[in-house]
Amino acid sequence: MRKYMIRLMVIGFSSLVLAACTTFSPKSDGDEDKAQVEDRSGGDTHAIDDGSASMRSIDDPSSLLSNRIIYFDFDSNDIRPEFREIIEAHAHYLADNASVRVTLGGHCDERGTREYNLALGERRAKAISRAMSVLGASDNQLYTVSYGEEQPEEQASNEFAWQKNRRVEIIYRNR
């Protein structure tokens, strides 16, 4: 009887973890995806500069490409319409530069379980990846990874810190 209960608990927990990792397509009611983006020129993410003019434009603070952090609402992976232009600029840059690759790192605030936050970070990164792919970037240029709550931008436990930690970082790299 005890072994049966343990097996049942393991199966239940496994099902819960798998359910948290599944992706879903939200109902289309005409709304665009939603996300926030903040100008992070001079931030922790950098382009790999090969000396070409196109790579230098990534670091130009007046360029939309210098914005590489996309912030999200609580418990959401929706991209906000006011930041589509920035995602579109990155997608077009990738479409025009086939050798350039990006890593899309999804992050969460500390609220929620570790497993849930890893799944949410993945959904956020994949939302940006799908948007860039639709806008012209090739799937082989986009790599997604989730850090969950493991790499916070801010250590405090308040709304300001939580907002800073709910993000996707666009990190340019070469192969």
N, C-alpha and C positions, 0 to 999 in steps of 0.2 A: 504494500500500500504506500509506503514512504517513497519507494523508487518511482512509483507511478506519479505521485505528486511532484517530485523533483523534475521528472521528465516533462510533465505538463507545464510547470513553471518555466523551464528552459525553452520549450516550444512557444509559449506565450510571449516571453521576453524577446526571443528571436523574431517573432512575427511583428512585435512592436517596433523593433529596430529597423526591420526591413520596410515597414510601412512608413517610418519617418524618412527613409532614404529614397522613397519613390518620388518621381516628378509628376506633376499634373499640369494640365492645360486649363487655365482659368476660363470661365465663360466669357465669350466675347460680347460685350454690350456696347461696343463702339468706343470704349475708352482705350487710350494708348497705354502702354506700359509706363510705369512711373519710377523715378529714382532721382536722387540729388547728387550733384557733383560740385566739388569745391576746387578752386584754383590752388594747386600744390606746387607751383613752380619753385624750384629750390628745395623741394621736399625730399623724402627718403627714397622715392623711386626715381630712377635715372634711365635715360636711353643709353644704349651702347653706341658711342660715336665712332664711326669709321672715317670721319672727316668729310663725308659727302654733304652737299647742301641740304639734301632731303633729311638727313639725320639731324642736322643742326636745327631745322625748323621745329623739331620735337621739343627742343629746349628753349625756343624763343618764347619769353613770357607773354608776348602779345598774341601768340597763337593759341587756338582752341586746344591744340595737341599738348600744351603744357598742363592742362587739367587732366589729372590721371587718378583722381579719387572720386568714386561715385558713392554717395551716401543713400541709405535706405530708411524707410519708416520702420517702426517697431514691428517685428514678426512679419515682415513683408519682403518680397523679392520683385515688387512692381517697380518699373522704371517710370519716373515722373516725366511728363512731356516737356517741361522747361529745360531738361538736360539732354534731350534727344540730339540737339545740334552738336554737342561735344562727342557723343558716342558716334554720330554720323561722321564727324571729322576723323576720328580714329579709324573707323571702318574704311573710309575712302583712302586714307593714307596707306592702310594695309593693302587695299586693292591695287593701289598704284605702285607698291613696293613688295613684290611677291616674296622676296627673300627675308623680309622682316617678320619676326614672330613676337607674340605677346603672351605673357602669363596673366591670367585674370584670377587674382587671389580674393576669395570671399571671406569676410570676417563678420563676427556677431558681437553683441554686447554680452555681459556676463549672465544675464537672465536666461533661464532655460537650462536644460540638462546639457552635458557635454555632447552627447550623441545628437540631440535635437539641433544644437547650434552648428555642429559639423554639417548636418544635412541642410540647414538653412543657408549656411555659407556657400555650399555647393549650388543650391538653387539660385542664389544671387549671382554667382559667377557664371552659371549657365544662362541666366537671363541676359546678361551683357553679351555673352558669346553668341547667343541666338540673334540678338539685335544686330550685332556687328556682321554676322554671317548674312542676314537678310539684306543688309545695306552694302554688301559687296566684298567683305573680307572672306578669304578662303578658310574652310574649317581646319586645314592643316597649319594655319598661322595662329590658331587660337588654342591655348592650353588652359584648362581650368583646374584650380586647386582650392580646397576649403581649409581654412585654419580655425574655423569655429570661433571660440572665445579665447584661443591660446595666444594671440599676438595683439593685445589691445593697444590702441593708439593713446588712450588716456586710462590711467589707473583708478581714478575716482569712481565712486558709485553714485552718480547723479545724472540727470537728464542730459546735460552737456556732454559728459563723458560717454554715456551710452550712445548718443547720436554720432559722436566721432568714431565709435567702434563698429557701428553698423555700416559696413562699406565693402566695396570691391576696389582693389588697387589694380591699375593697368600698368604692367611692368614690361617695357620693351627689352627684347633680347635677340641675339643672332644665334643661328645654329652652326 
